[in-house]
Amino acid sequence: MLQTMPDLLREHIARIERGRSVRFDLGEALWTSPAHCSKSLIAKLALATESLGVNPVLFPSGGGHDAAVFCEAGIPSDIHPQ
């Protein structure tokens, strides 16, 4: 997924460039490794969601920045796959 989306984006950009005679300069791509939230945090969030009568949907966000922001706020996060 981490490579599929940029490839898809480049395909759409190339189509738009050809169709509208424009050029996009996206600059250099920045890549970070995905970070994983702690299992205990995920379980607590799922429980809180269920308490509202909503079925939680668990999926990877693919954003290492999410976990980095959580870490800075003192919320446990694990940078290693679980």
C-alpha positions as CSV (number, residue, x, y, z in Angstrom):
1,M,0.0,0.0,0.0
2,L,2.9,2.4,0.8
3,Q,4.0,2.1,-2.8
4,T,0.7,1.6,-4.5
5,M,-0.8,5.0,-3.5
6,P,2.2,7.1,-4.7
7,D,2.2,5.1,-8.0
8,L,-1.5,5.7,-8.5
9,L,-1.1,9.4,-7.7
10,R,1.7,9.8,-10.3
11,E,-0.6,8.1,-12.9
12,H,-3.4,10.6,-12.2
13,I,-1.0,13.5,-12.2
14,A,0.5,12.4,-15.5
15,R,-3.0,12.2,-17.0
16,I,-3.9,15.7,-15.8
17,E,-0.6,17.1,-17.1
18,R,-1.3,15.7,-20.5
19,G,-4.9,16.7,-20.6
20,R,-4.4,20.2,-19.4
21,S,-0.9,21.0,-20.7
22,V,0.3,21.7,-17.2
23,R,3.2,20.5,-15.1
24,F,3.2,19.5,-11.4
25,D,6.4,19.6,-9.3
26,L,5.7,17.6,-6.2
27,G,9.3,17.8,-4.9
28,E,11.1,15.0,-3.3
29,A,9.1,12.2,-1.7
30,L,9.6,11.8,2.0
31,W,9.4,8.3,3.4
32,T,9.1,7.1,7.0
33,S,8.6,3.7,8.4
34,P,5.1,2.9,9.7
35,A,4.7,3.1,13.5
36,H,2.4,0.9,15.4
37,C,0.2,1.9,18.4
38,S,0.4,-0.2,21.5
39,K,-2.0,-3.2,21.7
40,S,-3.3,-1.9,25.1
41,L,-4.1,1.5,23.6
42,I,-5.9,-0.1,20.6
43,A,-7.9,-2.3,23.0
44,K,-8.9,0.8,25.1
45,L,-10.0,2.8,22.0
46,A,-12.0,-0.2,20.7
47,L,-13.7,-0.5,24.1
48,A,-14.5,3.2,24.2
49,T,-16.0,3.0,20.7
50,E,-18.1,0.0,21.6
51,S,-19.4,1.8,24.7
52,L,-20.9,4.4,22.3
53,G,-22.7,1.6,20.4
54,V,-20.3,1.7,17.5
55,N,-18.5,-1.3,16.2
56,P,-14.8,-0.4,16.0
57,V,-13.0,-0.9,12.6
58,L,-9.3,-1.5,13.0
59,F,-7.1,-0.7,10.1
60,P,-3.5,0.6,9.6
61,S,-3.3,4.3,9.0
62,G,0.1,4.0,7.3
63,G,1.1,7.2,9.0
64,G,4.2,7.1,11.2
65,H,3.4,10.7,12.1
66,D,0.3,9.6,14.0
67,A,2.3,7.5,16.4
68,A,5.0,10.1,16.7
69,V,2.4,12.8,17.7
70,F,0.9,10.3,20.3
71,C,4.4,9.6,21.7
72,E,5.1,13.3,22.1
73,A,1.9,13.6,24.1
74,G,2.9,10.8,26.4
75,I,0.6,8.2,24.8
76,P,2.2,4.8,24.4
77,S,3.2,3.8,21.0
78,D,5.4,1.0,19.7
79,I,7.6,1.6,16.7
80,H,8.1,-2.2,16.2
81,P,5.4,-4.4,14.5
82,Q,3.2,-6.3,17.0
